[in-house]
Amino acid sequence: MSTNKFFLSLSIICLGFSATAQTARIRGIVLNENKQPLENVNITFDGFNTQSNENGFYDVKVPANQKVTVVFTHVSLKKITVVFMLEANEQKEFNPVMNSQAEQMGEVVVVTGNRSVVQGIVNLEPEMIRKIPGANAGVENILKSLPGVNSNNELSTQYAVRGGNYDENLVYVNEIEVYRPFLIRSGQQEGLSFTNTDLVHNVDFSAGGFQAKYGDKLSSVLDITYRKPTTFGASLEASFLGGSVAIDAVSKDKKWSAVTGLRYRNNSLLVNSQETQTNFTPSFADIQTNINYQASAKWQWSFLGNISQNKYQYRPLSRVSNFGTLDSPMALTVFYEGQEKDKYDTYFGAIKSVFNVSDNFTLKFIGSIFHTLEQEYFDILAQYRLGEVNTNIGSETLGDVSFTRGIGSQLSHARNDLDALIVNTEIKGFQDWKNSQIEWGVKYTRESIRDRIIEWEVIDSAGFALNPPILNLPKNDQPYTPYTGPLVPYQDIRAINFNSINRFSGYGQWSLKSNLGTNEVWYNAGIRMHNWEVSGASTLGKSQFTISPRAQFAIKPNWKQDVVFRISGGLYHQPPFYRELRDGDGVVQPNTKAQQSFHIVLGNDYSFKLWDRPFKLLSEVYYKSITDANTYTIDNVRIRYAANNNAVAYAQGVDVRLNGEFVPGTESWISFGYLKTEENSNYKGFIARPTDQRLKFGILFQDYMPNIPSLKLYLNLVYNTGLPGGSPSYADPYLYQNRLNDYRRVDVGFSKVFIDNTTRKRSSGLFKDCKELALGLEIFNLFNNQNAITNTWVRDVYSKNQYAIPNYMTTRVFNVKLTAKL
């Protein structure tokens, strides 16, 4: 690529950075016939040589996606020759047993690549996750560039998958399910995602049709593995949005290892770019650690812990929103008094033990505790003016409100407190049986929730308080007729819920790789069960039970082309979590049923060479038929459910992604998705669900300047058609089927690399121990698009019309970021 071409690509923002070469890791303990560790065993492959230490431990990096022959030799024992073929970033534990009788040969093929193809799993590079820019950089930021994954809120880490909502996605870290706070209403309150990107080793994502071993949700699975360090290391990141520090530690005998990360974030830079002027003093911080202990060659222990404290203090001052059309522009001006003080403290701890009973049988024991303490307090008075804008060119008042359509005020109050404790205990088994694999697991979960909700809202329009339309009160026709009825809040939600939920769940599944004629085939079949009961001080729900059979089949024809076809699906249930049990009045409905979805996915993976570089085209067609649907509304990121299972729904669509080395040595992709999801409540007919985001287009592109390879650039582009805009309080959603404007966002980053694996040998002085050092500039929302997240509904006192005023997200923002690694 010439320099001119480079700057041309810059001008169209098709920019990125160079990805590192793809590698995998093999580690373990070399043993003798008596299962004692062996020291000074030579491990060689492709000209590389290392030795096991005094504890028999070794660790080597090998090229990924190709066969590598590794030879183990010892002065007094026969050699072992093993052929590995590992997926990128895969970590294989291999504990060879050397003897004095005969040489050993074998082949170990880690089927991560096959697993990704067979299950429709997307594997994300950790290095890419850390580098790609975004207002909320991290795993979720990359997910939003994939087809079928939608979000129109850059301040949130939440995402919707194939017509589902934010509560329908499973997230695992080291096979341990993790949770998010309950009360958060706005993306700018979220702070930090649970996943610490600095600690990540592997990321797998499935958008549907996943196996029975994964839990009871309807939409997706995000499966994250933290790394096990083998040497000391540290990394640092600092920017205008906060900073993070991560430390890798390993004991001298290699039995203990730990990764620990500390993070701090401040969203002021982003929030202050919105149209609402505020005094904003947030504080989002957490500490997270993953400790591993290799007790023996057969037994491993690990601990995953997280403490997070998010303080959100918000004092809005004023807001000016322009909307309408060119012929009839309008403006909403709001002045605020009051403030909001929210606090979300979460504590999480999990212990995991892996016991290799034999070479063919493994047991895993997992126990976890999640505790969250949340409060949401606010008193905010908003005084507004809605009017027509003067468009007469040359007028001294051009752009000002020339005619007022509505004047009023709104007082919002909340005193919400929640204390939730979730305890999990789980046993899993893995058995190689003949040429197949059997997996099973049983799990017990207890959820204890203490929740107090006090929310009310008073609306005053032109000096006269508005009563809620659902109450049978005398008509308020002031000033023409005196009103003698009672004054009540326009919205009033008050509830106290002390509830416990006991859950028993389990699964069993069978997998087989075989041949059908000259074709390779993979089979998977499994079943899940789930039993739960909701109890409380004044409520007792009935015991409910679900069974979810699931299956997958994939075939790789014996063709010249590298093509895999697959079909997967089954019956998926989502037993209600606490938030799904709570209706619009805040009261828990203990007999709310599990939502049920029949899900089928047809997929195709086609790998090919283009420009003598690897590419892959992935496509999937899916359909979901949902019964006992729990209808809901979305306001920013807060979901409120009806909790009555009075609807049916469906979701259907197509996802396509082309990824590969558009620029040599880098990975990029282009994605496209089409989605249609609708629901039918009480047989009124089908209307769009709140997550009905019809079209999705995304580009994740990486490039570098050929004449200055240390200058790297990267691009994250997302285009989504508009979501349904919602409806005013108490309104029939069937009468309000308008949509928000399309969501268009481009984030671009520039990075100057001073030290990396190609330069650090020449570095000296202050940076002699530095493995990586880079300074970057990020531009969020490059084209300064106005994207809306929800509508504010304002009433015209004269015509009684309701106006939908968009709540716009962030504008263009610049950020500087420094990264370093030891």
N, C-alpha and C positions, 0 to 999 in steps of 0.2 A: 504494500500500500504506500503510495507516495505521500509526501507532506501535504500537497494540495488536496488530495483525496481525504486525508485525515481531517483537515479543517472544513472540508465540505461535510463530512460526517458529523463534525462538531456543530455545524450550523443547523443541521436537521435533528440534532440531539440524539443521534444513534451512537452513543458513547458508552464506554465501560472500562473495566480494568482486567488485567491478565490474571487468570486463575492459575493456581499452582498445579504442578504435575500431580496426577491422581496416583495415590499410593494406598496401601493397606498395611496392617500391622499383624505380626505373629509374635506371640509371647507365651511363656509358660515355664515349667520346671522340668529339667531333664532328670530322669530317675534311673536307678539301676534295677536289677532283678529283685532286690529286696525292698524296692520302693523307697530307697534313700536318695537324696539329692546328689547329683554328680557335678563336680567342679571341673573347670577347664575342658569342657566339651567344645570342640570346634564346630561352628555353624557357618556354612558357606553357601552362597548362591551367586551366580553371575559375576564372579570376581570379588564379591563382598565377603568379608570374614569377620567373625566376632566369636566370643567365648562365653560360656555360662560362668556365673560368679560362684562364690563359695557356697551359696544356697541352691545351686543348680538353676538359678533364674537366668533367662535370656529374653531379649526383646529386639526384633529386627523389623525394619520397614522394607516392604517389597512392592514392586509395581502392581497396580491393580488391573483387573480385566484381562489378564494374560496368565498363561501357565508358567509357574516358577518352580524350578527344582531345587529343593533345600536339602543339604546333606549334613548329617550329624555324625561326627567322628570322634573317637576317643582312643588313647594309646593302648588300652588294654581290652577294649570291647569292639564288637562288630558294628559297622556303620549302619545308619538308617538313612534311606533316601525316600523323600516324600515330595510329591508334586502338589502344589497349591494353585488354586485359581480363585482369587478373592475379589470382591466388589470394592469400589472406591470407598475409603474410610472405614472399611470393615476391620474389626479387631477379632482375630481368631486366637483362641486359647488352645494350645497343643502341648501336651505333656508326654513326650516320647519315653518309652522304657527300653533302655539298651541292655543287651545281653552279650554273652561271650560265645554263643553257639552258632548263630546264623545271622547273615545280613537280612535287613528288613526293607521292603520296598512297598510303596503304596501311593495312593492319590487322594488328596483331600480337596474337594471342590465345594467351596462355600457357596450355597445357592442363593445368596442375597439378590444377585442379579436376576436369577430365575424367579425368585420369590416376588420381586418387584413386578416382573412381567406377568406372572400368573395371577397375583392378587390385585393388579392394577394400582400398585403402590408407587407414589412419587418419592424418590430419595433426593434430599436437598443437601448440597455441599455446605458444611459449617463455615468455610471461609467465605463463600458467597453471602451467606446470611449476615456475617459480620460487616461486609463491605457495602452492600447495596443500600443506597440512601432511602430515608423515609422519615416522616414526622415521628413515627413510633418504630424505629428500626428494630429488626429482630426476626424471629421465625414467622410471626404473623404477618409482618410486612411482605415477606416473600410469598406467603400463601395467597395473598390478595392479588398477585399477578397471575395465578393459575386459573384456568377455565373452571367454571362452576363454583368458584369461591368469590363472594361479593361483599363489598363494604363501601359505604359512602361517607365514612367518618374516619378521617386520618388521625383524630385524637384518641381513637379507641383501638385496642388490640383484638376486639371481638369481630367475628366474621360469620357470615351465613353461607351455607353450602347446599346447593341444589334445591333451593326452596325452603330449607329449614331455617330455624332462628338460632340466636346465640346460645340457647340452652340445649341445643341438640347435638353438640360436638363433644366427643370424648377427648381428653388430653391425659397422656401418661408420660411420666418421667421415670426411667428405669423400671418400667412395668408397674408403677405406682400411680393410681389415679389422683389427679390434683384438681383443686377447686378454685373458684374466683369468689370475691365478696358478693353478698346478696343485694345490698341496698343501693349500689351505685346507679345513678340516674343518667349521668352525662359522661361522655368519653373523656373529657378533660379532668374528671375526678379519678380516673382509673390509676394513674401513676404508672406502676411497673407491672408488666406481665410476670407470671410466676417463672417462666423459663428464662434463665440467665444465659444469654447467648455466648458469653465468654467461657462457659463450662461445657458447651455442647460438643458431643463427638459424632452423633448420627441422628438424622431426622427422617422419619418415614411418615407419609401422609396418604390416607385413603379417603376419597370423596364418596364412597358408597360401595355396597356389595361386599363388605368386609366379613372376615371369618367369625365363627362362633366364640373364639377365645377373647374377642373384644367385647366390651360391655354393652349395656342396654340403652343405646341412643339411636336416633333415627337417621342422622346425617353423615357424620364423618369421624375419623380417628386420626389424631396426631400423636405419634409414638416417638418419644425423644429419649436418647441415651446420653448420659453424661460420660465424659472420658475418665479413664483410669491412668493417671500419669505414671511415667517410668523414670523421669528425672525432674529435678527442681526447675521451676520456671515461673515467670510472672508476666502479667500484661497490664497495661494501663490505657485508659481512654478518657479524654477530657474534651468537653465541648461547651457551647453556650447553653445547652440543654441539661448539663449535668456531667457525671463522670462515673467510672467504674474501675475497680481493681480486682484482678483475679490472681490467685497464687496456687501453684502446683507444688505439692510436697511429697517426698518419698523417704521411707525409712532406709537405713543402711542395709538391712537384710532384705529389702524389697517386699516385705510382708505387709507393711502398712503404706497406704497412699491416700492422698486427699486433694480435692480441689475445693477452693473456697473463693467466693466472690462477694464483693460489697458494691452496692450501686446507690447512686443518688440521682434524682431527676427533678427538674423544675420546668414546668410547662409555660412559664410566663412569656417566653419568647413567642410561642405559638398563640396563646390565648390573647395576648395584647394585640395581635394582628386582626382579631375579629372586629365586627362592627360595634359590638357592645364595649364601651369603655369601662374599665374596671380597676379596682385595687385588688391585686391577686397575689397572695402569699402562700403558695403550696409548699409542701415538704413531703417528698416521696422517697423512702429509703428502705433497703432491705439487706440482709446478710444471708447467704446460702452456702451450705457445705455438703459435699458428698465424700464420705470416708469409707475406704475399703480395707478389709483385713483378709489376707490369704492365710487362713489357719493351717491348711495343709493342701496337698494336691487335690484333695477331694472336697474340702469344705471352705466356703468363702462367706464372709459377712460384709454388710455395707449399711451405712446410715445416711439418710438424706434428710436434711433439716433446713428450715426457712423461717425467718422472722421478718415480718414486713410491717412498716408503720407508714400510713398515708394520712397526712393532715391536709385538709383542703379548706382554705379560708378565702372567701369570695365576697367582694363588696362592689356590686355593679353601680355605675354612675349614670350613664346615658347610652342611648342607642338611636341611630337613624337608619331606617331601612327604606330603600326605594324599590318599588315594584310596579306592576301594571304593564301597559303597552306604550308604544311610541305615541299613539293617538290619545291615550288616556293614562298618563303617568300619575302615580300616587306615592305618598310617603307616609311612613309611620315614625313619629318621634316619641321617644319614651325617656322619662327621667325617673331615676330610682332612688329609693331610700331603704336603708336596712342592710343586712348582711347574711351570709350563709357560713356556717361552721360545721364541717363534716370530719369524721375521723374513722378510719378503717384499720384496725390492728389485727393481723393474722399470724398464727403460730402453727407450724406444721413440722411433724417429725415422723419418720418411717424407718423401720428396720427390715432388712431383707437378708435372707440366708439361702445359699445355694449349696446343695449337697449332691455330689455325684456318686450315687449309690454304686454304679458300675459304668462301664463304657457306654452302655445302652440305656441307662435309666438315671434320670435326674429329678430331684425334688426341690421345690422352692417354697419358702415360707416368707410371707409378707405381712407386716402389721403397721398400721399408720394411724395418726391422730391429727385432725385438723380442727383448730379452734379459731373462731373469728368473733371479734367484738366491734360492733359498728354503731355509729350514731350519725344522725342526719338532722341538723337543727337549722332552721332558717326563718326569718321574718323579713320579707321584701315587699315594699310598696312600689308599684309601677304606675305612674301617671302618664297617660298616653294621649296623643293627638293624631287623628287619622284625617288626611286631607288630600285634595287635588293639587298638583304641582303646576306652577306657572311656566308655560312653554313658549311664551311670546319672546322671540329673539329681539334684543334691544331694550327690553324692559329692565328697569333697575332691580326688580324683584325676581328676575329669571332664576328658576330653580327653587324658589321658596314656595311654601304652601299658600295657595291663593284662596282656597275654599275649604272649610273644615267640615268633614262629614261626621266625625265622631270624636267626642271627648269623654274620657272616663278614667277610672283607676282600678287597680287590681291589687289586693292584699293577699299574699300567700304566706302560710304558716305551716311549720312542720316540727314535730318532736318525735322522731322515730328512733327506736333503739332495738338492736338485735344481738343476741348471744347464741351462737350455734357451735355445737360440738359434734364432730363426726368421727367415729371410730370404725376402722376396718381390720379384719383378720382374714387371711387368705392362704390357701395351700394349692400349689400347682404341681403337676407331674408331667414329665416328658419321657416317652418310651419309644425306642427304635424297635419295631417288631417286624421281623422278616425284612421286606423291602419297603416298609411303610413306617409312618410315625403316628403315634397316638399322643394326644395332649388332653389333659383334663384339669379341672380346678373347681374348688368350692370356696365360697366367700360369705362372711357375715358382716353386715353393716348396721350400726346403730346411729341414728341421727336424733339429736336432742336440740330443739329450737325453742328459744324464748324471745318473743317478738312483741313489741308494742308499737302500734301505728296511730299517730294523731296528725292528720293533715286536713286543713280546711282552706278554702279560698272564697273571698268575697269580691264580687265584681260590681262596680258602680259605673253606670253609663249615663253621662250628662246629669249627674247629681242624684240619680235614682238607682237604688240597689236592685239587682236582678235576682229573682228567685229561680231556683232550679226548675226546669220545665217538667220534671217527672213527678213533682208533688202536686196534689190536688189543692192548690191554694187559690184564693180570690185573685182575679186578673188585676195586674198592676198596670193601670193606664194613666199614671201621673204624667203631666200636671193637670190633665183634663178632668180626672176623677180622683178624689182622695182615696188613698189606699189604707185600709184598716186591718189587713191581715198581718200575720207574724213575719218578721224578717229572719231569714235563715241563710246560711252560707250557700253559695252557688255549688260548691262541692264540699263534702264533709265525710271523711273516712276516719273511723275510730274502731280499733280492734286490739284485743290482747290475746295472743295465741301462745300457749305452752303445749308443745306437741313433741311426741317421740315417734320415730318410725323405725321399725325393725325389719331388716331385709335379709333374706337368704337367697343366694344365687349360685349357679354352677353351670359348667359347660363340659362338653366332651367333643372331640373332633378327631378325624382320621385323615391323613394325607398320604398320597402315593404318587411317585413319579414312575412312569412305565412307558411302554411302546405300543402303538397301535399300527401294526404293519411296519412301515419304515418311518412312521411319524412319532415324535415325542409327545407324550400327553401327561397332564398333571390332574389329579383328582383331589378334592377336599370336600368333606361332608361333616357337618357338626350340628349340635343342638344346644340351646341355652334354656335355662329355666330361671324364673324369678318369682319369689313369694314375698309379699310385704303387707304390713298392717300399720295403720295410723292410729295413734291413741293420744289423748290429751285430758286436761282437767275436766272438760265438759263434753268431749267428743270421743267416740270410739268407732273407728271404721271397721268394715268387714275385711277379713283376710282375702287377698286377691292373689291370683297365680297366673303366670303366662309361660308359654313354651314357644321358642323361636327356632325352627329348623332353618339351616343355611347351607349352601353348597356352592362350589366353584369348579369349573372345568376349563382347562386350557389345552390347546394343541398347537404344536409347531410342525407344520407340514414339511416334508422332505423336499423342499423346493430350493432352487438356487438363491432366491431372495430370503432374507432373514425376517420372517413374518411369524407372529404369534397371534392366534385368535383365542378369545376367552369369553365365557359367559358366567355370571355369578348372580346370586340373589337369594331370596328366601323371605321369611316372615320376621320383621323387626318390630320390637316393642320398646316403648319408652315409658316405664313406670314413673309416675309423677314425683318430681323432687319437690322440696318445700314450696318454692316459688310457684310451681304449677298447681299446687293445691289451694292457693290463696286467690279468692275471687276478686272482683272489682271493688267490693266493699272491704277488702282486707281480711275477710273471714275464711278460715280453713275449711275446705269441703273434703272430709276424710275419705269419702267413697269415690273420689275422682278416679276414673279408669285410666289405664295405660293407653296411650295412643298406639295404634297398630298400623304398620305399613308393609304392604307387599311390594318388594323392591326387586327389579331385574335390571341388569347392566350387561350390555354387549360391547366388547372392547376389541381393539386391534392395535398391535405395536409393529411398526415396520422400520427396521434399521437399515440404513444404506449409506453409501459414500457419495459426497458431493464436494467437488473441488479437491478430491482426495482427502477429505476430512470426514469424521463420523457425524451422522445425523440420525435423528429418530423422529418419526411421526406417530403420535399417539392419538387415538380417537375413541370416544365412548358415547354410546346412546343409552339413555336410562329412562325408566318410568317408575313412579311410585304411586300406589293407590292407598290412601290413608283413610282409615275409619276411626271412630271415636276421637276425632280431632278436637283438641283443646284450643279454641280460638283465642286470639290475643291481639293487643295493640302494642305498638312500639313507639316510645317517645325518647328520641336519642338512643340510649342503650338500655333504658328501663323497659321491661316487658311486663304487661299486666294481662293476666289470663282470666277467661270467663269461668273456667273450672267446672264446666257442665257437659263436656263431651257431646255437644249437640250438633256436630258438623261432620261432613265428609270432605275430603280434599284430594288433590292429585298434584303431582309435579312431573314434568317431562322435559327432556332437553337433549342437547348434543354438546359435547366438549371436544375440542381439538387443540393439540399443542405440537408445534414443531420446535425441537431443540437440537442444538449441536454447536459446532465450532464455526459460527459465521465469521469470526476472526480467529486465525490460528492460535491454539493454546488457550482459548477461553470458551466458556459455555454461555450461551444466550438462548432465549426462546421467544416465540410468538404464540399467543394463545387466543382462542376464540371460544365463546360459549353462548348458547341459546337456551333460555329457560322460560317455561310457562308454568305457573303454579296458581291454582284457584281453589276456593272453598265454597261450600254450600251449607249455610246455617239454617236449620229448621225448614228445609225445603223451599227456601226463598229464591233459589237459583245460584249459579256460580258467579262469584266476583273475585277479583285479584286478591291474593293474600298480601300481607304487609311486606313480604320478601320477594315479590314478583318482579325481579330485575331482569328484563327480557334479554337484552344483549350485553355481552361482555367482550372487551378487547383489551389485551395486555401485551406489553413488550418489556422484557428484561434483557438489556443489551450491555455487553462489555466490550471495551476496545482499549487500545493503548497507542501512543504515538510511536511509530516505528523508529524514527530517528532519535527519540528520547524515550526509551522504554520505561524509564522510571516515572514518567508522567502518565497516569492512568485515569481513566474516566469511566463512569458507569451511569446507567439510565434505568429508571423505573417509571413506566407509563401505564396508566389505567384509564379506560373509558367504560362507563356503565350507563345504560339508559336509566331514566328516572324511576324511582320507586313510587308506589302509591303515597299520596300526600297526607293520608289520614283524614279524620273528620273531627268537628268540634265535639266538646263534651256533650253527652246525652243524645247526640245526633245519630241517625240511622246511617251506618257506613255504606249501605246500598245506595244512598243518595249523594255520596261524596266519593266519586271515583276519579278525581283528578290526580295528576302525577307531578312529582317534583321535576325540575329540569335535569338534564343529563349530568352525570358526574364525570368531570374531566380533570385529570391531574397528572403532572409530570414532575418528578423529582430527579435531579441530576447531581452527580458528585464528581469532584476533581481531586486527585490525590497525587502528591509528590512524594515518592518513596526515596528516602535518603539511605536507608540500610535495609537489605533483605538478604536472602540466602545467596545472592550473587555478589554482594558487596561487603558482607560483614567480615570476611577474612582480611579485607584491606582497612577496616575501621580500627581506630586506635584512640587512646586518650579517654575522654569522658564516656564515649560510647563503645568501648572495646568489648563489653559484655552484652551489648545490645544486638539481638537477632533481627529485630524489625523496628523501623522508625519511619513514620509517615505523617505528613501534615495535609489535611484535606479541607476543601471548601464545598459545602453543600448548599444547593438552592432548592427549597421546597416550594411546590406550586409555581414552577418556572414561568408559566404564561399567565399567572395571576387570575385564574378562573374563579368565578363565584359559584361555589358548590353549596347546596343546601342539604341539611340533615333532617329537618322537620318543618312544619308550618306552625306559626302562631296565628290563632283565629281571633279576629277582632270584629266586633259587631258595629254596624252602622245604625245609629240611633234613629235616623230618619226612615230609611228604607227597610230596616231590620235585616239587611243582608249580612252574611258572614264573609269576611275577607281573609284569604289565606296569605299571610305574610311569611315568606321564607326565612328560616333561621340559617344564615350563611356561616360557612366554616372559615378556615384560616386563609389569609391572602399569601402573597409571596413573602418568603422569609429566608434570610441568609444565616448559615451556621458554619462555624469553623471547628474542626475536630483534629485533635492530636492523638495518635495511637503509637504505642511502643510495646515491645515484647522482649523479655530477657530469656 
